[in-house]
């Protein structure tokens, strides 16, 4: 007699897909809650809700972005099929903006650009995690596939512009308060506003790199998907 086949729930592929499904579901719920909360608050309080967006949802936003670092591990160990460097660039942009720029300066947290930035981020993530969540279960919809591969085209460049504007608005506060500015050994000073200005240039270089990758990925996905659809 040959070796007995393992039950489906014990097979490595099943465990991997289950883990990814739960991860995508958690992220989808978190970003959906943030997006819905922002919309409800806006219709309830109008523009006043934009001022305290960070105070209302900042904790959940930071939690979701912190958990998203796991995606780099997913790609590195091979349980998620994607390219590591483009995902690293996208995550780094958000981590720097959220934890270094916005969280450290209360004055920046009250700017309208923070609300706009959160709307863009969560809109992209709701679609992306919905698509990924269904993909690991073998479910695909033409409209959702097209949307997940196309929505970033207008939204991602707007995200980068909003990120750049948020950094620009934060510069006077970093200059006034001296946040993160320090001296290294041998009296070598680090003036953090200069670091942010250099990062601004890198932000647009990263946007070009990321958009090139996403365009290539979009061509590959949309080229294969119609073929699969015809065979069904």
C-alpha positions as CSV (number, residue, x, y, z in Angstrom):
1,X,0.0,0.0,0.0
2,X,1.2,3.5,-0.8
3,X,1.5,6.2,1.8
4,X,-1.8,7.7,2.9
5,X,-2.6,11.1,1.5
6,X,-2.8,13.9,4.1
7,X,-6.1,15.5,4.8
8,X,-6.7,18.7,2.9
9,X,-6.4,20.9,6.0
10,X,-2.9,19.4,6.8
11,X,-1.4,20.0,3.4
12,X,1.1,22.9,3.2
13,X,-0.7,24.6,0.4
14,X,-4.0,24.6,2.3
15,X,-2.3,26.0,5.4
16,X,-0.5,28.7,3.4
17,X,-3.7,29.8,1.6
18,X,-5.7,29.8,4.9
19,X,-3.1,32.0,6.5
20,X,-3.0,34.4,3.6
21,X,-6.8,34.5,3.5
22,X,-7.0,35.4,7.2
23,X,-4.2,38.0,6.8
24,X,-6.0,39.7,3.8
25,X,-9.3,39.5,5.6
26,X,-7.9,41.3,8.7
27,X,-6.4,44.0,6.5
28,X,-9.6,44.4,4.5
29,X,-11.6,44.8,7.6
30,X,-9.2,47.3,9.1
31,X,-9.0,49.5,6.0
32,X,-12.8,49.2,5.3
33,X,-13.5,50.3,8.9
34,X,-11.2,53.3,8.4
35,X,-12.7,54.3,5.1
36,X,-16.3,53.9,6.3
37,X,-15.5,55.8,9.4
38,X,-14.1,58.7,7.5
39,X,-17.0,58.9,5.1
40,X,-19.6,58.7,7.9
41,X,-17.8,61.4,9.9
42,X,-17.5,63.6,6.8
43,X,-21.3,63.4,6.1
44,X,-22.0,64.0,9.8
45,X,-19.6,66.8,10.6
46,X,-18.5,68.1,7.2
47,X,-15.1,69.7,6.9
48,X,-14.7,69.8,10.7
49,X,-14.2,66.0,10.6
50,X,-11.1,66.4,8.4
51,X,-9.2,68.3,11.1
52,X,-9.3,65.5,13.7
53,X,-9.1,62.5,11.2
54,X,-5.8,61.4,12.7
55,X,-7.2,61.5,16.3
56,X,-10.2,59.4,15.3
57,X,-8.6,56.7,13.2
58,X,-4.8,57.2,13.6
59,X,-4.4,54.2,15.9
60,X,-6.1,51.7,13.6
61,X,-4.2,53.2,10.6
62,X,-0.9,52.7,12.3
63,X,-1.8,49.2,13.3
64,X,-2.8,48.2,9.7
65,X,0.4,49.7,8.3
66,X,2.5,48.0,11.0
67,X,1.0,44.6,10.1
68,X,1.6,45.2,6.4
69,X,5.3,44.8,7.1
70,X,4.6,41.1,7.2
71,X,4.1,41.3,3.4
72,X,7.8,41.7,3.0
73,X,8.3,38.4,4.9
74,X,5.6,36.8,2.8
75,X,7.4,37.6,-0.4
76,X,10.9,36.8,1.0
77,X,9.9,33.3,2.1
78,X,7.8,32.7,-1.0
79,X,4.3,32.3,0.2
80,X,3.2,35.4,-1.7
81,X,4.0,35.8,-5.4
82,X,5.3,39.4,-5.9
83,X,8.5,41.4,-6.3
84,X,10.1,42.4,-3.0
85,X,11.7,45.7,-4.0
86,X,8.6,47.5,-5.4
87,X,6.6,46.4,-2.3
88,X,9.4,47.6,0.0
89,X,9.4,51.0,-1.7
90,X,5.6,51.4,-1.3
91,X,5.6,50.3,2.3
92,X,8.6,52.5,3.1
93,X,6.8,55.6,1.7
94,X,3.8,55.0,4.1
95,X,5.8,54.1,7.1
96,X,8.0,57.3,6.8
97,X,5.0,59.5,6.2
98,X,2.8,58.0,8.9
99,X,5.2,57.3,11.7
100,X,8.0,59.8,11.1
101,X,6.3,62.8,9.7
102,X,2.6,62.8,10.8
103,X,2.8,61.0,14.1
104,X,5.7,63.1,15.4
105,X,4.1,66.5,14.6
106,X,0.7,67.3,16.1
107,X,0.3,70.4,13.9
108,X,0.6,68.3,10.8
109,X,-2.0,65.8,12.1
110,X,-4.7,68.6,11.8
111,X,-3.9,69.3,8.1
112,X,-6.5,68.5,5.5
113,X,-3.9,66.6,3.5
114,X,-3.8,63.9,6.1
115,X,-7.4,63.1,5.5
116,X,-6.9,63.1,1.7
117,X,-3.9,60.9,2.1
118,X,-5.8,58.4,4.3
119,X,-8.7,58.2,1.8
120,X,-6.3,57.4,-1.1
121,X,-4.4,54.8,0.9
122,X,-7.5,53.0,2.2
123,X,-9.3,53.1,-1.2
124,X,-6.4,51.4,-2.8
125,X,-6.0,48.9,0.0
126,X,-9.7,47.9,0.2
127,X,-9.6,46.9,-3.5
128,X,-6.2,45.3,-3.3
129,X,-7.0,43.1,-0.3
130,X,-10.4,42.2,-1.7
131,X,-8.7,41.0,-4.9
132,X,-6.0,39.1,-3.0
133,X,-8.4,37.6,-0.5
134,X,-10.5,36.1,-3.3
135,X,-7.5,35.1,-5.4
136,X,-6.2,32.7,-2.7
137,X,-9.6,30.9,-2.7
138,X,-9.5,30.5,-6.5
139,X,-12.3,33.1,-7.1
140,X,-11.8,35.7,-9.8
141,X,-14.1,38.4,-11.2
142,X,-13.3,40.3,-14.4
143,X,-14.4,43.6,-13.1
144,X,-12.5,43.3,-9.8
145,X,-9.4,42.1,-11.6
146,X,-9.5,45.1,-13.9
147,X,-10.2,47.5,-11.1
148,X,-7.4,46.2,-8.9
149,X,-4.9,46.5,-11.8
150,X,-6.2,49.9,-12.9
151,X,-7.3,52.0,-9.9
152,X,-3.7,52.7,-8.9
153,X,-3.1,54.6,-12.2
154,X,-4.9,57.8,-11.1
155,X,-4.7,57.2,-7.4
156,X,-1.1,56.3,-6.8
157,X,0.4,59.5,-8.4
158,X,-2.1,61.5,-6.3
159,X,-0.9,59.7,-3.2
160,X,2.7,60.6,-3.9
161,X,1.7,64.3,-4.5
162,X,-0.2,64.3,-1.2
163,X,2.7,62.7,0.6
164,X,5.1,65.3,-0.9
165,X,2.7,68.1,0.2
166,X,2.4,66.7,3.7
167,X,6.2,66.7,4.0
168,X,6.4,70.2,2.6
169,X,3.9,71.4,5.2
170,X,5.8,69.6,8.0
171,X,9.1,71.3,7.3
172,X,8.5,74.5,9.3
173,X,7.6,72.4,12.4
174,X,10.7,70.2,12.1
175,X,12.7,73.4,11.7
176,X,11.1,75.1,14.7
177,X,11.1,72.2,17.1
178,X,14.3,70.5,16.0
179,X,12.6,67.1,16.0
180,X,15.0,64.3,15.0
181,X,17.8,66.8,14.4
182,X,20.8,65.7,16.4
183,X,24.6,65.5,16.5
184,X,26.6,62.4,15.8
185,X,30.0,61.6,17.2
186,X,32.8,64.0,16.0
187,X,30.3,66.9,16.1
188,X,28.7,65.8,12.8
189,X,25.2,67.4,12.8
190,X,22.1,66.0,11.3
191,X,19.5,68.6,10.3
192,X,16.3,66.6,9.7
193,X,14.6,69.1,7.4
194,X,17.5,68.6,5.0
195,X,16.9,64.8,5.2
196,X,13.2,65.3,4.4
197,X,14.1,67.5,1.4
198,X,16.4,64.8,0.0
199,X,13.7,62.3,0.7
200,X,11.3,64.4,-1.4
201,X,13.4,63.9,-4.5
202,X,13.7,60.2,-3.8
203,X,9.9,60.0,-3.4
204,X,9.4,60.9,-7.1
205,X,12.2,58.6,-8.2
206,X,10.4,55.8,-6.2
207,X,7.1,56.7,-7.9
208,X,8.6,56.2,-11.3
209,X,10.1,52.9,-10.3
210,X,6.8,51.7,-8.7
211,X,4.6,52.8,-11.6
212,X,6.9,51.0,-14.1
213,X,6.6,47.8,-12.1
214,X,2.8,48.1,-11.7
215,X,2.4,48.8,-15.4
216,X,4.3,45.6,-16.2
217,X,2.3,43.6,-13.6
218,X,-1.0,45.0,-15.1
219,X,0.0,43.9,-18.6
220,X,0.8,40.4,-17.4
221,X,-2.4,40.0,-15.3
222,X,-4.8,41.4,-17.9
223,X,-3.1,39.4,-20.7
224,X,-3.7,36.1,-18.9
225,X,-7.1,36.8,-17.3
226,X,-9.2,36.9,-20.5
227,X,-7.8,33.5,-21.6
228,X,-8.8,31.9,-18.3
229,X,-12.2,33.5,-18.6
230,X,-12.9,31.9,-22.0
231,X,-12.0,28.4,-20.8
232,X,-14.6,28.6,-18.0
